[in-house]
Amino acid sequence: MIQILDLQFLGKADTIAAFLVETSEGPILFETGPYSTYESLKIELEQKGYQPADIQHVFLTHIHFDHAGAAWALAKEGATIYVHPFGHKHLHNPEKLWNSAKMIYQDKMEYLWGKIEGIPEEKLRIVAHGEAFHIGNAEIIGWHTPGHAIHHIAWQVGGALLCGDVAGVRIGEGIVVPPCPPPDIHIEDWIQSLNLIRKLNVKTLYLTHYGAFHDINQHLDDLEQRLINRASWMKPYFENGADIKDITPLFQKYVINELKENGVTDEELLQQYENANPSWMSVAGLLRYWQKKS
Ligand SMILES: [Zn+2]
């Protein structure tokens, strides 16, 4: 059984999750959240009767800070960190990862993500596409699923798929939307990853932002359509060389209108969506997609 741990990112519920699975060989964790929410993670673990040192295996969907930013702290406590081959070197030596994020987040880095330290090689385990791991009675299969990030893995545990960001962001009663931060957004790869997920025939998708969803076909179809729509919306702005500063408020309006048209009208929920998936970041990510393509 998969348990959702709410990391209370920026003091808000239902924004960033980690996931706990209790195996016959002890608890394992999927995602760590950022280091800024490490205290929340410890509290959540404690409520289940565990300390960080009880976690010997941590499976990351990708190395973005909101998913993997506390992995180094768990590695220090003894955990092995399972990561995509393209994410491995950035966790070992996170300087580049930190500095490139700093170009985006600037003076908000520590507030948002805390800090990061390198993870020793011997604590990192590179995962091949389709590779299966057996921890006690649990089987965990890692599926390379690029599109949101080139270093993305969706983890299958029985009939559940822990999707990271490849299956989008969907909070509470809200709709699913695609998070499109720079630098890896690739629409065609993403759609292929969605097709892979469709073929797995799982019963539940677990989204890091946020929680469990069972209407899988509808969810994936909606996500695919919105991904295509966002990319098409952005294309003329790219072609006309529009300034990102001018595009961002227009895109924000587009996103908010779409949420509102689909029943997300509650201000708190709109804010959770923005915290989990900032609109301005998708502008940068989608522009970059078109730039690479041209
Ligand atoms: Zn991400």
Residues whose N, C-alpha, C, O or C-beta is under 5 A from the ligand:
A	BS01	ZN	H64 D165
